[in-house]
């Protein structure tokens, strides 16, 4: 069996992939949370401006 398929190499690759997915998913959740917060803030501001008129 070639060295590239040794247990430690595969395990290291899996850990690296898992860490990459964790960072990507966490970044996506943070982006969606911030976008939702900005949208809610903008809608509240527009609603308040509409009441003044």
mmJSON file of the N, C-alpha and C atoms, coordinates in Angstrom:
{"data_MODEL":{"atom_site":{
"group_PDB":["ATOM","ATOM","ATOM","ATOM","ATOM","ATOM","ATOM","ATOM","ATOM","ATOM","ATOM","ATOM","ATOM","ATOM","ATOM","ATOM","ATOM","ATOM","ATOM","ATOM","ATOM","ATOM","ATOM","ATOM","ATOM","ATOM","ATOM","ATOM","ATOM","ATOM","ATOM","ATOM","ATOM","ATOM","ATOM","ATOM","ATOM","ATOM","ATOM","ATOM","ATOM","ATOM","ATOM","ATOM","ATOM","ATOM","ATOM","ATOM","ATOM","ATOM","ATOM","ATOM","ATOM","ATOM","ATOM","ATOM","ATOM","ATOM","ATOM","ATOM","ATOM","ATOM","ATOM","ATOM","ATOM","ATOM","ATOM","ATOM","ATOM","ATOM","ATOM","ATOM","ATOM","ATOM","ATOM","ATOM","ATOM","ATOM","ATOM","ATOM","ATOM","ATOM","ATOM","ATOM","ATOM","ATOM","ATOM","ATOM","ATOM","ATOM","ATOM","ATOM","ATOM","ATOM","ATOM","ATOM","ATOM","ATOM","ATOM","ATOM","ATOM","ATOM","ATOM","ATOM","ATOM","ATOM","ATOM","ATOM","ATOM","ATOM","ATOM","ATOM","ATOM","ATOM","ATOM","ATOM","ATOM","ATOM","ATOM","ATOM","ATOM","ATOM","ATOM","ATOM","ATOM","ATOM","ATOM","ATOM","ATOM","ATOM","ATOM","ATOM","ATOM","ATOM","ATOM","ATOM","ATOM","ATOM","ATOM","ATOM","ATOM","ATOM","ATOM","ATOM","ATOM","ATOM","ATOM","ATOM","ATOM","ATOM","ATOM","ATOM","ATOM","ATOM","ATOM","ATOM","ATOM","ATOM","ATOM"],
"id":[1,2,3,4,5,6,7,8,9,10,11,12,13,14,15,16,17,18,19,20,21,22,23,24,25,26,27,28,29,30,31,32,33,34,35,36,37,38,39,40,41,42,43,44,45,46,47,48,49,50,51,52,53,54,55,56,57,58,59,60,61,62,63,64,65,66,67,68,69,70,71,72,73,74,75,76,77,78,79,80,81,82,83,84,85,86,87,88,89,90,91,92,93,94,95,96,97,98,99,100,101,102,103,104,105,106,107,108,109,110,111,112,113,114,115,116,117,118,119,120,121,122,123,124,125,126,127,128,129,130,131,132,133,134,135,136,137,138,139,140,141,142,143,144,145,146,147,148,149,150,151,152,153,154,155,156,157,158,159],
"type_symbol":["N","C","C","N","C","C","N","C","C","N","C","C","N","C","C","N","C","C","N","C","C","N","C","C","N","C","C","N","C","C","N","C","C","N","C","C","N","C","C","N","C","C","N","C","C","N","C","C","N","C","C","N","C","C","N","C","C","N","C","C","N","C","C","N","C","C","N","C","C","N","C","C","N","C","C","N","C","C","N","C","C","N","C","C","N","C","C","N","C","C","N","C","C","N","C","C","N","C","C","N","C","C","N","C","C","N","C","C","N","C","C","N","C","C","N","C","C","N","C","C","N","C","C","N","C","C","N","C","C","N","C","C","N","C","C","N","C","C","N","C","C","N","C","C","N","C","C","N","C","C","N","C","C","N","C","C","N","C","C"],
"label_atom_id":["N","CA","C","N","CA","C","N","CA","C","N","CA","C","N","CA","C","N","CA","C","N","CA","C","N","CA","C","N","CA","C","N","CA","C","N","CA","C","N","CA","C","N","CA","C","N","CA","C","N","CA","C","N","CA","C","N","CA","C","N","CA","C","N","CA","C","N","CA","C","N","CA","C","N","CA","C","N","CA","C","N","CA","C","N","CA","C","N","CA","C","N","CA","C","N","CA","C","N","CA","C","N","CA","C","N","CA","C","N","CA","C","N","CA","C","N","CA","C","N","CA","C","N","CA","C","N","CA","C","N","CA","C","N","CA","C","N","CA","C","N","CA","C","N","CA","C","N","CA","C","N","CA","C","N","CA","C","N","CA","C","N","CA","C","N","CA","C","N","CA","C","N","CA","C","N","CA","C","N","CA","C","N","CA","C"],
"label_alt_id":[null,null,null,null,null,null,null,null,null,null,null,null,null,null,null,null,null,null,null,null,null,null,null,null,null,null,null,null,null,null,null,null,null,null,null,null,null,null,null,null,null,null,null,null,null,null,null,null,null,null,null,null,null,null,null,null,null,null,null,null,null,null,null,null,null,null,null,null,null,null,null,null,null,null,null,null,null,null,null,null,null,null,null,null,null,null,null,null,null,null,null,null,null,null,null,null,null,null,null,null,null,null,null,null,null,null,null,null,null,null,null,null,null,null,null,null,null,null,null,null,null,null,null,null,null,null,null,null,null,null,null,null,null,null,null,null,null,null,null,null,null,null,null,null,null,null,null,null,null,null,null,null,null,null,null,null,null,null,null],
"label_comp_id":["UNK","UNK","UNK","UNK","UNK","UNK","UNK","UNK","UNK","UNK","UNK","UNK","UNK","UNK","UNK","UNK","UNK","UNK","UNK","UNK","UNK","UNK","UNK","UNK","UNK","UNK","UNK","UNK","UNK","UNK","UNK","UNK","UNK","UNK","UNK","UNK","UNK","UNK","UNK","UNK","UNK","UNK","UNK","UNK","UNK","UNK","UNK","UNK","UNK","UNK","UNK","UNK","UNK","UNK","UNK","UNK","UNK","UNK","UNK","UNK","UNK","UNK","UNK","UNK","UNK","UNK","UNK","UNK","UNK","UNK","UNK","UNK","UNK","UNK","UNK","UNK","UNK","UNK","UNK","UNK","UNK","UNK","UNK","UNK","UNK","UNK","UNK","UNK","UNK","UNK","UNK","UNK","UNK","UNK","UNK","UNK","UNK","UNK","UNK","UNK","UNK","UNK","UNK","UNK","UNK","UNK","UNK","UNK","UNK","UNK","UNK","UNK","UNK","UNK","UNK","UNK","UNK","UNK","UNK","UNK","UNK","UNK","UNK","UNK","UNK","UNK","UNK","UNK","UNK","UNK","UNK","UNK","UNK","UNK","UNK","UNK","UNK","UNK","UNK","UNK","UNK","UNK","UNK","UNK","UNK","UNK","UNK","UNK","UNK","UNK","UNK","UNK","UNK","UNK","UNK","UNK","UNK","UNK","UNK"],
"label_asym_id":["A","A","A","A","A","A","A","A","A","A","A","A","A","A","A","A","A","A","A","A","A","A","A","A","A","A","A","A","A","A","A","A","A","A","A","A","A","A","A","A","A","A","A","A","A","A","A","A","A","A","A","A","A","A","A","A","A","A","A","A","A","A","A","A","A","A","A","A","A","A","A","A","A","A","A","A","A","A","A","A","A","A","A","A","A","A","A","A","A","A","A","A","A","A","A","A","A","A","A","A","A","A","A","A","A","A","A","A","A","A","A","A","A","A","A","A","A","A","A","A","A","A","A","A","A","A","A","A","A","A","A","A","A","A","A","A","A","A","A","A","A","A","A","A","A","A","A","A","A","A","A","A","A","A","A","A","A","A","A"],
"label_entity_id":["1","1","1","1","1","1","1","1","1","1","1","1","1","1","1","1","1","1","1","1","1","1","1","1","1","1","1","1","1","1","1","1","1","1","1","1","1","1","1","1","1","1","1","1","1","1","1","1","1","1","1","1","1","1","1","1","1","1","1","1","1","1","1","1","1","1","1","1","1","1","1","1","1","1","1","1","1","1","1","1","1","1","1","1","1","1","1","1","1","1","1","1","1","1","1","1","1","1","1","1","1","1","1","1","1","1","1","1","1","1","1","1","1","1","1","1","1","1","1","1","1","1","1","1","1","1","1","1","1","1","1","1","1","1","1","1","1","1","1","1","1","1","1","1","1","1","1","1","1","1","1","1","1","1","1","1","1","1","1"],
"label_seq_id":[1,1,1,2,2,2,3,3,3,4,4,4,5,5,5,6,6,6,7,7,7,8,8,8,9,9,9,10,10,10,11,11,11,12,12,12,13,13,13,14,14,14,15,15,15,16,16,16,17,17,17,18,18,18,19,19,19,20,20,20,21,21,21,22,22,22,23,23,23,24,24,24,25,25,25,26,26,26,27,27,27,28,28,28,29,29,29,30,30,30,31,31,31,32,32,32,33,33,33,34,34,34,35,35,35,36,36,36,37,37,37,38,38,38,39,39,39,40,40,40,41,41,41,42,42,42,43,43,43,44,44,44,45,45,45,46,46,46,47,47,47,48,48,48,49,49,49,50,50,50,51,51,51,52,52,52,53,53,53],
"pdbx_PDB_ins_code":[null,null,null,null,null,null,null,null,null,null,null,null,null,null,null,null,null,null,null,null,null,null,null,null,null,null,null,null,null,null,null,null,null,null,null,null,null,null,null,null,null,null,null,null,null,null,null,null,null,null,null,null,null,null,null,null,null,null,null,null,null,null,null,null,null,null,null,null,null,null,null,null,null,null,null,null,null,null,null,null,null,null,null,null,null,null,null,null,null,null,null,null,null,null,null,null,null,null,null,null,null,null,null,null,null,null,null,null,null,null,null,null,null,null,null,null,null,null,null,null,null,null,null,null,null,null,null,null,null,null,null,null,null,null,null,null,null,null,null,null,null,null,null,null,null,null,null,null,null,null,null,null,null,null,null,null,null,null,null],
"Cartn_x":[0.843,0.0,0.891,0.602,1.439,1.374,2.408,2.524,1.406,0.909,-0.103,-1.394,-1.661,-2.873,-2.661,-1.573,-1.339,-2.381,-2.61,-3.647,-3.472,-2.254,-2.046,-2.294,-1.97,-2.201,-3.698,-4.435,-5.879,-6.528,-6.104,-6.652,-6.347,-5.13,-4.767,-5.59,-5.8,-6.599,-8.044,-8.599,-9.967,-10.102,-9.117,-9.148,-9.075,-8.244,-8.109,-9.413,-10.039,-11.313,-12.394,-12.444,-13.438,-13.245,-11.994,-11.722,-12.123,-11.828,-12.213,-13.721,-14.442,-15.904,-16.444,-15.846,-16.272,-16.105,-14.971,-14.717,-15.691,-15.916,-16.811,-18.243,-18.725,-20.103,-20.271,-19.274,-19.344,-19.357,-18.539,-18.53,-19.863,-20.469,-21.771,-22.856,-22.856,-23.849,-23.645,-22.404,-22.125,-22.587,-22.334,-22.762,-24.279,-24.988,-26.45,-27.012,-26.387,-26.843,-26.671,-25.527,-25.272,-26.183,-26.396,-27.284,-28.709,-29.18,-30.523,-30.637,-29.622,-29.63,-29.687,-28.889,-28.903,-30.252,-30.852,-32.16,-33.233,-33.225,-34.219,-34.042,-32.805,-32.536,-33.014,-32.764,-33.192,-34.719,-35.39,-36.854,-37.451,-36.87,-37.354,-37.17,-36.043,-35.778,-36.778,-37.055,-38.026,-39.425,-39.77,-41.084,-41.241,-40.19,-40.253,-40.355,-39.645,-39.722,-41.11,-41.726,-43.073,-44.118,-43.933,-44.884,-44.777,-43.621,-43.426,-44.174,-44.306,-44.901,-46.392],
"Cartn_y":[-1.179,0.0,1.247,2.243,3.446,4.213,4.997,5.788,6.832,7.314,8.372,7.903,6.604,6.082,5.597,6.011,5.578,6.217,5.601,6.053,7.478,7.878,9.229,10.285,9.988,10.951,11.157,10.075,10.164,10.89,10.577,11.236,12.735,13.091,14.505,15.22,14.57,15.163,15.354,14.373,14.49,15.61,15.743,16.82,18.176,18.289,19.542,19.882,18.898,19.121,19.508,18.838,19.153,20.578,20.975,22.332,23.362,23.077,23.991,24.147,23.036,23.11,23.875,23.67,24.385,25.892,26.316,27.741,28.3,27.556,28.018,28.156,27.164,27.206,28.294,28.44,29.489,30.872,31.055,32.323,32.595,31.569,31.728,32.108,31.467,31.787,33.216,33.609,34.983,35.989,35.714,36.617,36.745,35.622,35.671,36.397,36.209,36.892,38.399,38.831,40.264,40.861,40.146,40.642,40.782,39.819,39.891,41.057,41.264,42.372,43.715,43.855,45.102,45.335,44.266,44.412,44.815,44.187,44.544,45.998,46.423,47.802,48.791,48.455,49.316,49.385,48.248,48.245,49.052,48.944,49.73,51.215,51.579,52.991,53.501,52.706,53.109,53.217,52.305,52.342,53.602,53.973,55.187,56.422,56.459,57.615,57.709,56.588,56.591,57.117,56.891,57.378,58.89,59.46,60.901,61.683,61.098,61.831,61.872],
"Cartn_z":[0.0,0.0,0.0,-0.83,-0.86,0.458,0.686,1.923,2.033,0.908,0.933,1.609,1.604,2.213,3.645,4.262,5.636,6.561,7.698,8.618,9.091,9.392,9.918,8.847,7.587,6.508,6.296,6.25,6.045,7.213,8.423,9.604,9.581,9.223,9.147,8.083,6.958,5.894,6.343,7.027,7.523,8.555,9.416,10.413,9.716,8.701,7.957,7.24,6.613,5.929,6.935,8.07,9.099,9.62,9.826,10.304,9.253,7.995,6.911,6.819,6.936,6.909,8.108,9.263,10.471,10.293,9.765,9.551,8.511,7.428,6.373,6.871,7.587,8.087,9.139,10.01,11.024,10.372,9.362,8.634,7.956,7.387,6.747,7.732,8.876,9.905,10.411,10.606,11.047,10.0,8.738,7.661,7.643,7.716,7.691,8.91,10.062,11.273,11.146,10.652,10.491,9.429,8.325,7.271,7.793,8.561,9.135,10.106,10.92,11.876,11.15,10.078,9.312,8.654,8.108,7.471,8.468,9.643,10.666,11.097,11.268,11.67,10.603,9.328,8.234,8.163,8.324,8.289,9.436,10.623,11.756,11.497,10.924,10.622,9.581,8.552,7.523,8.111,9.017,9.65,10.498,11.226,12.05,11.188,10.066,9.168,8.525,8.271,7.691,8.652,9.94,10.953,11.106,10.885,11.037,9.961,8.794,7.675,7.749],
"occupancy":[1.0,1.0,1.0,1.0,1.0,1.0,1.0,1.0,1.0,1.0,1.0,1.0,1.0,1.0,1.0,1.0,1.0,1.0,1.0,1.0,1.0,1.0,1.0,1.0,1.0,1.0,1.0,1.0,1.0,1.0,1.0,1.0,1.0,1.0,1.0,1.0,1.0,1.0,1.0,1.0,1.0,1.0,1.0,1.0,1.0,1.0,1.0,1.0,1.0,1.0,1.0,1.0,1.0,1.0,1.0,1.0,1.0,1.0,1.0,1.0,1.0,1.0,1.0,1.0,1.0,1.0,1.0,1.0,1.0,1.0,1.0,1.0,1.0,1.0,1.0,1.0,1.0,1.0,1.0,1.0,1.0,1.0,1.0,1.0,1.0,1.0,1.0,1.0,1.0,1.0,1.0,1.0,1.0,1.0,1.0,1.0,1.0,1.0,1.0,1.0,1.0,1.0,1.0,1.0,1.0,1.0,1.0,1.0,1.0,1.0,1.0,1.0,1.0,1.0,1.0,1.0,1.0,1.0,1.0,1.0,1.0,1.0,1.0,1.0,1.0,1.0,1.0,1.0,1.0,1.0,1.0,1.0,1.0,1.0,1.0,1.0,1.0,1.0,1.0,1.0,1.0,1.0,1.0,1.0,1.0,1.0,1.0,1.0,1.0,1.0,1.0,1.0,1.0,1.0,1.0,1.0,1.0,1.0,1.0],
"B_iso_or_equiv":[0.0,0.0,0.0,0.0,0.0,0.0,0.0,0.0,0.0,0.0,0.0,0.0,0.0,0.0,0.0,0.0,0.0,0.0,0.0,0.0,0.0,0.0,0.0,0.0,0.0,0.0,0.0,0.0,0.0,0.0,0.0,0.0,0.0,0.0,0.0,0.0,0.0,0.0,0.0,0.0,0.0,0.0,0.0,0.0,0.0,0.0,0.0,0.0,0.0,0.0,0.0,0.0,0.0,0.0,0.0,0.0,0.0,0.0,0.0,0.0,0.0,0.0,0.0,0.0,0.0,0.0,0.0,0.0,0.0,0.0,0.0,0.0,0.0,0.0,0.0,0.0,0.0,0.0,0.0,0.0,0.0,0.0,0.0,0.0,0.0,0.0,0.0,0.0,0.0,0.0,0.0,0.0,0.0,0.0,0.0,0.0,0.0,0.0,0.0,0.0,0.0,0.0,0.0,0.0,0.0,0.0,0.0,0.0,0.0,0.0,0.0,0.0,0.0,0.0,0.0,0.0,0.0,0.0,0.0,0.0,0.0,0.0,0.0,0.0,0.0,0.0,0.0,0.0,0.0,0.0,0.0,0.0,0.0,0.0,0.0,0.0,0.0,0.0,0.0,0.0,0.0,0.0,0.0,0.0,0.0,0.0,0.0,0.0,0.0,0.0,0.0,0.0,0.0,0.0,0.0,0.0,0.0,0.0,0.0],
"pdbx_formal_charge":[null,null,null,null,null,null,null,null,null,null,null,null,null,null,null,null,null,null,null,null,null,null,null,null,null,null,null,null,null,null,null,null,null,null,null,null,null,null,null,null,null,null,null,null,null,null,null,null,null,null,null,null,null,null,null,null,null,null,null,null,null,null,null,null,null,null,null,null,null,null,null,null,null,null,null,null,null,null,null,null,null,null,null,null,null,null,null,null,null,null,null,null,null,null,null,null,null,null,null,null,null,null,null,null,null,null,null,null,null,null,null,null,null,null,null,null,null,null,null,null,null,null,null,null,null,null,null,null,null,null,null,null,null,null,null,null,null,null,null,null,null,null,null,null,null,null,null,null,null,null,null,null,null,null,null,null,null,null,null],
"auth_seq_id":[1,1,1,2,2,2,3,3,3,4,4,4,5,5,5,6,6,6,7,7,7,8,8,8,9,9,9,10,10,10,11,11,11,12,12,12,13,13,13,14,14,14,15,15,15,16,16,16,17,17,17,18,18,18,19,19,19,20,20,20,21,21,21,22,22,22,23,23,23,24,24,24,25,25,25,26,26,26,27,27,27,28,28,28,29,29,29,30,30,30,31,31,31,32,32,32,33,33,33,34,34,34,35,35,35,36,36,36,37,37,37,38,38,38,39,39,39,40,40,40,41,41,41,42,42,42,43,43,43,44,44,44,45,45,45,46,46,46,47,47,47,48,48,48,49,49,49,50,50,50,51,51,51,52,52,52,53,53,53],
"auth_comp_id":["UNK","UNK","UNK","UNK","UNK","UNK","UNK","UNK","UNK","UNK","UNK","UNK","UNK","UNK","UNK","UNK","UNK","UNK","UNK","UNK","UNK","UNK","UNK","UNK","UNK","UNK","UNK","UNK","UNK","UNK","UNK","UNK","UNK","UNK","UNK","UNK","UNK","UNK","UNK","UNK","UNK","UNK","UNK","UNK","UNK","UNK","UNK","UNK","UNK","UNK","UNK","UNK","UNK","UNK","UNK","UNK","UNK","UNK","UNK","UNK","UNK","UNK","UNK","UNK","UNK","UNK","UNK","UNK","UNK","UNK","UNK","UNK","UNK","UNK","UNK","UNK","UNK","UNK","UNK","UNK","UNK","UNK","UNK","UNK","UNK","UNK","UNK","UNK","UNK","UNK","UNK","UNK","UNK","UNK","UNK","UNK","UNK","UNK","UNK","UNK","UNK","UNK","UNK","UNK","UNK","UNK","UNK","UNK","UNK","UNK","UNK","UNK","UNK","UNK","UNK","UNK","UNK","UNK","UNK","UNK","UNK","UNK","UNK","UNK","UNK","UNK","UNK","UNK","UNK","UNK","UNK","UNK","UNK","UNK","UNK","UNK","UNK","UNK","UNK","UNK","UNK","UNK","UNK","UNK","UNK","UNK","UNK","UNK","UNK","UNK","UNK","UNK","UNK","UNK","UNK","UNK","UNK","UNK","UNK"],
"auth_asym_id":["A","A","A","A","A","A","A","A","A","A","A","A","A","A","A","A","A","A","A","A","A","A","A","A","A","A","A","A","A","A","A","A","A","A","A","A","A","A","A","A","A","A","A","A","A","A","A","A","A","A","A","A","A","A","A","A","A","A","A","A","A","A","A","A","A","A","A","A","A","A","A","A","A","A","A","A","A","A","A","A","A","A","A","A","A","A","A","A","A","A","A","A","A","A","A","A","A","A","A","A","A","A","A","A","A","A","A","A","A","A","A","A","A","A","A","A","A","A","A","A","A","A","A","A","A","A","A","A","A","A","A","A","A","A","A","A","A","A","A","A","A","A","A","A","A","A","A","A","A","A","A","A","A","A","A","A","A","A","A"],
"auth_atom_id":["N","CA","C","N","CA","C","N","CA","C","N","CA","C","N","CA","C","N","CA","C","N","CA","C","N","CA","C","N","CA","C","N","CA","C","N","CA","C","N","CA","C","N","CA","C","N","CA","C","N","CA","C","N","CA","C","N","CA","C","N","CA","C","N","CA","C","N","CA","C","N","CA","C","N","CA","C","N","CA","C","N","CA","C","N","CA","C","N","CA","C","N","CA","C","N","CA","C","N","CA","C","N","CA","C","N","CA","C","N","CA","C","N","CA","C","N","CA","C","N","CA","C","N","CA","C","N","CA","C","N","CA","C","N","CA","C","N","CA","C","N","CA","C","N","CA","C","N","CA","C","N","CA","C","N","CA","C","N","CA","C","N","CA","C","N","CA","C","N","CA","C","N","CA","C","N","CA","C","N","CA","C","N","CA","C"],
"pdbx_PDB_model_num":[1,1,1,1,1,1,1,1,1,1,1,1,1,1,1,1,1,1,1,1,1,1,1,1,1,1,1,1,1,1,1,1,1,1,1,1,1,1,1,1,1,1,1,1,1,1,1,1,1,1,1,1,1,1,1,1,1,1,1,1,1,1,1,1,1,1,1,1,1,1,1,1,1,1,1,1,1,1,1,1,1,1,1,1,1,1,1,1,1,1,1,1,1,1,1,1,1,1,1,1,1,1,1,1,1,1,1,1,1,1,1,1,1,1,1,1,1,1,1,1,1,1,1,1,1,1,1,1,1,1,1,1,1,1,1,1,1,1,1,1,1,1,1,1,1,1,1,1,1,1,1,1,1,1,1,1,1,1,1]
}}}
